[in-house]
């Protein structure tokens, strides 16, 4: 994946926190991961795109989300109802 250098200004108060972010070895890697996680959690990008942007497999990106305690999939009541129907048929 290609990259582009851009200049950004951030508060000096933020700098120490950049170094303690999980994931990535450089501050650039850490900021990229943080931005991608933010884009994923706000549903701007898909799980697949998030993994691609970080250069990780989907499973590795899911592991990163787990470290942060971020759910990676949505499991709604309709999904549970369908699972209940399926499981009840298995028990017959």
Secondary structure, 3 states (H helix, E strand, C coil): CCCCCCCCCCCHHHHHHHHHCCCCCCHHHHHHHHHHHHHHHCCCCCHHHHHHHHCCCHHHHHHHHHHHCCCCCCCCHHHHHHHHHHHHHHCC
